[in-house]
Amino acid sequence: MDLTMFEKMQQLPLFQGMTRFEMSEIIERVKLNFCQNKAGEIFAEQGERCDRLIYVLRGKFTAEYLHAEDKYSMTEVMDGPSLIEPYNIYGLNQEYSRTYKFVTDGSTFVIDKLAFKNFLMNYDIVKANMLNIICTRCQNISKRLWLSNNGDIESKILKFLKIHSLQPNGEKRLKIKMEDLARLMGESRINVSRALNAMQDRGIAELKRKEIIIFDIEKATEGI
Amino acid sequence: MDLTMFEKMQQLPLFQGMTRFEMSEIIERVKLNFCQNKAGEIFAEQGERCDRLIYVLRGKFTAEYLHAEDKYSMTEVMDGPSLIEPYNIYGLNQEYSRTYKFVTDGSTFVIDKLAFKNFLMNYDIVKANMLNIICTRCQNISKRLWLSNNGDIESKILKFLKIHSLQPNGEKRLKIKMEDLARLMGESRINVSRALNAMQDRGIAELKRKEIIIFDIEKATEGI
């Protein structure tokens, strides 16, 4: 077995704590689809059936959520290694919640849901890791539900991004018309515009036509 | 084995699909603590370590969430059968998120986390049921994060309750000072007070000192 592959797999949360023997067994017995991915490639789509676990091993990618009704989309820039939506391969609504697309070249490995269910989940360590990953996700988003959404407009916008993020740091982009954002925040268009310009002046945001880019949400929300 | 017990267990989501043989095996081998509970008894507390699965078999109980920082508490009135916070026995923050208290006499059975982990989770059906329960919870609360919180004051208040509820129907109570609620809603005290009185006039809410009772959140939010 390739040493680098073993070491790579051991870094992934789902396999953490596994012995080298168990890892070889998995590689021999489960069909793992290793893929090289090109920049621009979409590897999962919002609304598509989530019938596989995708591990992004390497590469920069975006996760985009489209809110059709409220007319906006939110995009996060993320880096591998990252496990894509393990909490959506079971349960009532087995759909990817976002569209994932490579920004750079990258690599993934993909585990079919059936192989995961029938083989991987028999390992106590995978079972425990999986339950810990899903429960932690559940706990994190439950806490977010209780965050109050008051304060000034700037902190409302930042909290909005934070509440809807997959990861708590990195670049976030909001594609939205100014009047739609104002409506969502319950504020006037002119006040929202002022707050965004102040954020741009302080270097935490960049304003483009119908798009707001926050360079690092963690830095931007320090002290909020 | 008592037939009623077998039938009772088969109704509980975690054991659904189990054979009578498997069920007997569980009852013989796992320490299940069957309890009779008195009205007024608190059987789990917010912040307490979640190291056991509690099944409320019978009885009316309340689930109360206290938000210390924002100075309010939200209480739901619930009925057994109900499994208490299975998504908090694994993961990073293994704590009950609410305080649970019997309103009527009731009965529960309690499974120790270790027994669950080491014995019950070896049944494929329990494993699948558990993953489905936790993932469904994850999916439900993820969706709520994307609900917009705009609209008139009445729908803001109702959505607030809906977003923070464990179950989508039944009675919800909010213990809060009018000025704190106004602050949370981003509205003036007088407008919030007017909206609440209109809800009381229509018979969907009852206002008490520092407390708002919504009799049935599902009915009240019809068409929102």
Interface residues (C-beta under 8 A of the other chain):
Chain A: Y65 H67 E69 D70 Y87 N88 I89 Y90 G91 L92 N93 S97 K117 M121 K127 A128 M130 L131 N132 I133 I134 C135 T136 R137 C138 Q139 N140 I141 S142 R144 L145 W146 S148 N149 N150 I163 H164 R183 L184 G186
Chain B: Y65 H67 E69 D70 Y87 N88 I89 Y90 G91 L92 N93 S97 K117 M121 K127 A128 M130 L131 N132 I133 I134 C135 T136 R137 C138 Q139 N140 I141 S142 R144 L145 W146 S148 N149 N150 I163 H164 R183 L184 G186
